[in-house]
Amino acid sequence: METPRGCSISRVRTNATALTSQPKARLPIKLCGNTRPDCLANVVRYGARAVGLNLWERSKRYIDPRAAQALIRTLTPEDRAHIEIWLVVVNPSIFDAVNWLRITGADVIQLHGDETVDQIAELRAALADAGIGSRIVKALRSDEFVFDRAERYASAADGLLLDAAAPNAYGGAGVRVDIETAIAFCQQYPDAALAGGLTPESVEPVFRAVRPALVDVASGIEIDGQPGVQSKEKMKRFADAVARAAGLTTDCN
């Protein structure tokens, strides 16, 4: 797989031979809450694997589905091929979920509310009927019942995302996930993504300890006081920190 323009990523070698002829790697990062074309361009520039667009109307980072479609269309075909689009939704109707995926062509729908296993099965059937191959990821709060819920959802969804248990919020609150819970969770579900209060300063030690398949960040890369507006400098530092933790080198500019 090629690397997004503006960013070269390669695996660190443990000997003196440089890894120059191997396929480029993608950084296991989802930069979430994007609302602007310039910020989306930086997601590609810094080699992130995925971008999250929040379609929950009560979110500080809300973007209308048609605006999300327009935002995605600012990507060149080459750049679109390098990035996964995730729609972050909370308790959507089956009709809305299918319609939003059809409108945007997103690769993943992230269910971040109180969706049940039966509702996920219903959504999967509706997507199949519509000929839509998008994956379903279920976000779970990191509380005392998370392992019980994960056992139920693991077979229903295509993937799991562990987020902090923020009171009266469905993610994006900047609350840190409990590290011991995250370690145990990602050991049991090695393909899981991890969110919850990650920043350019905290992500490297967290990634080294937890080893998630993907780290998800929203508030940690934003310009202070401007939800949905991401800082280029914070995005780069976050990408560099994950690259170090993952044993990758970058020359993102």
Disulfide bonds with the S-S distance in Angstrom:
Cys7-Cys252 2.04
